Amino acid sequence: MPYQFDPSSHRYRDTETGRFVKVADVTKLIDAEVNRLEVRLKGHARLLAQNKIDIPEFQTRMAQSLKESHLRNAAVGAGGTNQLTPTHYGKVGAQLKKQYKYLHGFGQDLADGKLTPEQAIRRAGSYAKSAKTSFFESEFTSRGKYGFYAKRLLDAQSRHCASCISYQRLAWTLIQNVIPPGVDCECGGRCRCRLVFRKV
């Protein structure tokens, strides 16, 4: 992408125009990565359904695809791969640990014959949205170093879990005291909470 990261504002600039890239455009990049991941994960499940790979190989491929996508989204949130620190990697690792635990249960259900091929493909694809959480966590980690404040707002057009309602912040709050979307809530990667940032 023809973008360059500006650490002081924690935003990307278009290298051709010099203007800040719209938040919506960065969001589109993350959503596109999630969509590509969903295609890959469903592809692994289709190979399993066709008996071209076994369950352990399926789990290995799922885990690898998840890891790669989480890291790509984390890099966007941090301002590039070179901006990733051990703290960023630790947060990604924590998210992946959750997904690997779910993946273990997925493998058990497959081994026990509890899922039809169609159900397995849908379930595999559902893991993709988790990658969005690593973007938010990474962005929060980086902005926290520069003294940013944030508001966490509910999307009026969406249904929200009880946790998200309790996490809402209408006043400017030090970012360390705001929970990133998709973290510790029932929505997970489907979270539709909205964020706004500023330095105070």
C-alpha positions as CSV (number, residue, x, y, z in Angstrom):
1,M,0.0,0.0,0.0
2,P,1.3,3.5,-0.8
3,Y,1.0,4.6,2.8
4,Q,3.7,5.8,5.3
5,F,3.2,5.7,9.0
6,D,3.4,8.9,11.1
7,P,4.3,7.9,14.7
8,S,3.4,11.3,16.2
9,S,-0.3,11.1,15.1
10,H,-0.3,7.3,14.9
11,R,-1.9,7.6,11.5
12,Y,-0.9,6.7,7.9
13,R,-0.2,9.2,5.2
14,D,-0.8,8.7,1.5
15,T,2.8,8.9,0.1
16,E,1.4,10.5,-3.1
17,T,-0.8,13.2,-1.7
18,G,0.7,13.6,1.8
19,R,-2.7,13.5,3.3
20,F,-3.8,11.4,6.2
21,V,-5.4,8.1,5.2
22,K,-9.1,7.9,6.4
23,V,-9.7,5.5,9.3
24,A,-12.4,3.9,7.1
25,D,-9.7,3.0,4.5
26,V,-7.5,1.4,7.1
27,T,-10.5,-0.5,8.3
28,K,-11.1,-1.7,4.8
29,L,-7.6,-3.1,4.7
30,I,-8.2,-5.1,7.9
31,D,-11.6,-6.3,6.7
32,A,-10.0,-7.4,3.4
33,E,-7.4,-9.4,5.3
34,V,-10.1,-11.1,7.4
35,N,-12.1,-12.0,4.3
36,R,-9.0,-13.5,2.7
37,L,-8.3,-15.5,5.8
38,E,-11.9,-16.8,5.8
39,V,-11.4,-18.1,2.3
40,R,-8.2,-19.8,3.3
41,L,-9.7,-21.4,6.4
42,K,-12.7,-22.7,4.5
43,G,-10.3,-24.1,1.9
44,H,-8.5,-26.1,4.6
45,A,-11.9,-27.6,5.7
46,R,-12.8,-28.4,2.1
47,L,-9.5,-30.4,1.7
48,L,-10.4,-32.3,4.9
49,A,-13.9,-33.0,3.6
50,Q,-12.3,-34.4,0.4
51,N,-10.0,-36.6,2.4
52,K,-7.0,-34.9,0.9
53,I,-5.6,-34.1,4.4
54,D,-6.2,-35.6,7.8
55,I,-7.4,-33.8,11.0
56,P,-3.9,-33.1,12.4
57,E,-2.8,-31.6,9.1
58,F,-6.0,-29.6,9.0
59,Q,-5.4,-28.2,12.5
60,T,-1.7,-27.4,11.6
61,R,-2.8,-25.5,8.5
62,M,-5.6,-23.6,10.4
63,A,-3.1,-22.6,13.1
64,Q,-0.5,-21.4,10.6
65,S,-3.1,-19.3,8.6
66,L,-4.4,-17.8,11.8
67,K,-0.9,-16.9,13.0
68,E,0.1,-15.2,9.7
69,S,-3.1,-13.2,9.5
70,H,-3.1,-12.1,13.2
71,L,0.5,-10.9,12.7
72,R,-0.3,-9.0,9.5
73,N,-3.2,-7.2,11.2
74,A,-1.1,-6.5,14.3
75,A,1.6,-4.9,12.0
76,V,-1.0,-2.6,10.5
77,G,-2.2,-1.6,14.0
78,A,1.4,-0.9,15.2
79,G,2.4,1.1,12.1
80,G,4.4,-1.6,10.3
81,T,6.3,-4.7,11.0
82,N,9.3,-2.7,12.2
83,Q,7.1,-1.1,14.9
84,L,6.2,-4.4,16.5
85,T,7.7,-4.9,20.0
86,P,7.8,-7.9,22.4
87,T,4.6,-6.5,24.0
88,H,2.8,-6.5,20.6
89,Y,3.9,-10.1,19.9
90,G,2.8,-11.1,23.4
91,K,-0.7,-9.8,22.8
92,V,-0.9,-11.6,19.5
93,G,0.3,-14.7,21.2
94,A,-2.4,-14.5,23.9
95,Q,-5.1,-14.1,21.2
96,L,-3.7,-17.1,19.2
97,K,-3.6,-19.2,22.4
98,K,-7.4,-18.8,22.7
99,Q,-7.9,-19.7,19.0
100,Y,-5.7,-22.8,19.3
101,K,-7.7,-23.9,22.3
102,Y,-10.9,-23.6,20.2
103,L,-9.1,-25.4,17.4
104,H,-8.3,-28.3,19.6
105,G,-12.0,-28.6,20.5
106,F,-12.8,-28.4,16.8
107,G,-10.5,-31.3,16.0
108,Q,-12.2,-33.3,18.8
109,D,-15.6,-32.7,17.3
110,L,-14.4,-33.7,13.9
111,A,-12.8,-36.9,15.2
112,D,-16.1,-37.7,17.0
113,G,-18.1,-37.3,13.8
114,K,-20.2,-34.5,15.3
115,L,-20.0,-32.2,12.2
116,T,-21.1,-32.5,8.6
117,P,-18.7,-31.3,6.0
118,E,-20.8,-28.2,5.5
119,Q,-20.8,-27.5,9.3
120,A,-17.1,-27.9,9.4
121,I,-16.5,-25.5,6.6
122,R,-18.7,-22.8,8.2
123,R,-17.0,-23.3,11.6
124,A,-13.6,-23.1,10.0
125,G,-14.5,-19.8,8.4
126,S,-15.8,-18.4,11.6
127,Y,-12.3,-18.3,13.1
128,A,-11.3,-15.5,10.6
129,K,-12.9,-12.6,12.5
130,S,-10.6,-13.2,15.4
131,A,-7.8,-11.6,13.4
132,K,-9.4,-8.2,13.7
133,T,-8.8,-8.3,17.5
134,S,-5.1,-8.3,17.0
135,F,-5.3,-5.1,15.0
136,F,-7.2,-3.3,17.8
137,E,-4.8,-4.7,20.5
138,S,-1.8,-3.6,18.6
139,E,-3.2,-0.2,17.9
140,F,-3.9,0.3,21.6
141,T,-0.5,-0.9,22.6
142,S,1.2,1.6,20.3
143,R,-1.1,4.6,21.1
144,G,-0.6,3.9,24.8
145,K,3.1,4.8,24.5
146,Y,2.2,8.2,23.1
147,G,-0.3,9.3,25.7
148,F,-3.5,8.9,23.7
149,Y,-7.0,9.1,25.1
150,A,-10.0,7.2,23.6
151,K,-13.7,6.9,23.6
152,R,-15.3,3.5,23.0
153,L,-18.7,3.9,21.5
154,L,-21.5,1.5,20.7
155,D,-22.7,1.1,17.1
156,A,-26.4,2.1,17.2
157,Q,-27.1,-0.2,14.3
158,S,-25.8,-3.3,16.0
159,R,-26.6,-5.6,18.9
160,H,-24.1,-5.6,21.7
161,C,-23.2,-8.0,24.4
162,A,-23.4,-7.1,28.1
163,S,-19.6,-6.7,28.3
164,C,-19.5,-4.2,25.5
165,I,-22.2,-2.1,27.1
166,S,-20.2,-2.1,30.3
167,Y,-17.0,-1.2,28.4
168,Q,-18.5,1.9,26.7
169,R,-16.6,5.1,27.4
170,L,-18.4,8.3,26.4
171,A,-15.8,10.6,28.0
172,W,-12.1,10.9,27.0
173,T,-10.3,8.1,28.9
174,L,-6.6,7.3,29.1
175,I,-6.2,4.5,26.6
176,Q,-4.8,2.1,29.1
177,N,-8.2,2.2,30.8
178,V,-10.2,1.3,27.7
179,I,-10.8,-2.3,26.6
180,P,-10.1,-2.8,22.9
181,P,-13.0,-4.1,20.8
182,G,-13.2,-7.9,20.6
183,V,-11.2,-8.3,23.8
184,D,-12.8,-10.0,26.9
185,C,-16.3,-9.7,25.4
186,E,-18.8,-12.2,24.1
187,C,-18.8,-10.7,20.7
188,G,-15.1,-11.5,20.1
189,G,-14.1,-10.9,16.5
190,R,-17.7,-9.9,15.6
191,C,-17.5,-6.8,18.0
192,R,-18.9,-3.7,16.3
193,C,-17.9,-1.1,18.9
194,R,-16.3,2.1,17.5
195,L,-13.3,4.0,18.7
196,V,-12.1,7.6,18.5
197,F,-8.8,8.8,19.7
198,R,-7.0,12.0,20.6
199,K,-4.1,13.4,22.5
200,V,-5.1,15.6,25.5
